[in-house]
């Protein structure tokens, strides 16, 4: 697959869609796309919006920001 940007994928372990996210990452890798996959243990769907309630979300926000800086530069 040419012209596809590298992918950063963050998934919640307790999300009913986590398996589909893992499969998607696998398909991207099989197509030659670099993938950085992180599964956040114990997290639920939509946890990215719970930064004030769940301290681990700050780690997610930091990882997302780093992935965007890596893709688009400083």
C-alpha positions as CSV (number, residue, x, y, z in Angstrom):
1,X,0.0,0.0,0.0
2,X,1.8,3.1,-1.2
3,X,1.2,6.6,0.1
4,X,-0.3,5.6,3.4
5,X,1.0,7.4,6.4
6,X,2.3,5.5,9.4
7,X,-0.4,4.8,11.9
8,X,-0.6,5.2,15.7
9,X,-3.5,3.3,17.2
10,X,-4.5,3.5,20.9
11,X,-7.2,1.1,22.0
12,X,-9.0,0.5,25.3
13,X,-8.7,-3.0,26.6
14,X,-12.3,-3.2,27.8
15,X,-13.8,-1.7,24.6
16,X,-16.2,-4.0,22.8
17,X,-14.4,-2.9,19.6
18,X,-10.8,-3.6,20.7
19,X,-10.6,-6.8,18.6
20,X,-11.5,-4.9,15.5
21,X,-8.9,-2.3,16.2
22,X,-6.2,-5.0,16.6
23,X,-7.4,-6.6,13.3
24,X,-7.2,-3.2,11.6
25,X,-3.6,-2.7,12.8
26,X,-2.8,-6.2,11.5
27,X,-4.2,-5.4,8.1
28,X,-2.2,-2.2,7.9
29,X,1.0,-4.0,8.9
30,X,0.3,-6.8,6.3
31,X,0.0,-4.0,3.7
32,X,3.4,-2.7,4.7
33,X,2.2,0.3,6.8
34,X,4.2,1.0,9.9
35,X,1.9,0.7,12.9
36,X,2.4,1.7,16.5
37,X,-0.3,-0.1,18.5
38,X,-0.9,0.6,22.2
39,X,-3.6,-1.1,24.2
40,X,-4.5,0.7,27.4
41,X,-5.1,-2.0,30.0
42,X,-8.3,-1.7,32.1
43,X,-9.6,1.2,30.0
44,X,-13.1,1.5,28.6
45,X,-14.5,2.9,25.3
46,X,-14.3,6.7,25.3
47,X,-11.7,6.9,28.0
48,X,-9.7,9.6,26.1
49,X,-12.3,12.1,27.3
50,X,-11.9,11.2,31.0
51,X,-8.5,12.9,31.7
52,X,-9.8,14.6,34.8
53,X,-11.0,11.3,36.3
54,X,-8.5,8.7,35.1
55,X,-4.8,9.6,35.5
56,X,-3.7,7.1,32.8
57,X,-5.4,9.3,30.2
58,X,-2.6,11.8,30.5
59,X,-0.3,9.1,29.2
60,X,-2.6,8.6,26.2
61,X,-2.7,12.4,25.6
62,X,1.1,12.5,25.7
63,X,1.4,9.5,23.3
64,X,-1.1,11.1,20.8
65,X,0.8,14.4,20.9
66,X,4.1,12.6,20.3
67,X,2.6,10.7,17.3
68,X,1.3,13.9,15.8
69,X,4.6,15.7,16.3
70,X,6.3,12.7,14.7
71,X,4.0,12.8,11.7
72,X,3.9,16.6,11.2
73,X,7.1,17.9,12.8
74,X,7.7,20.2,15.8
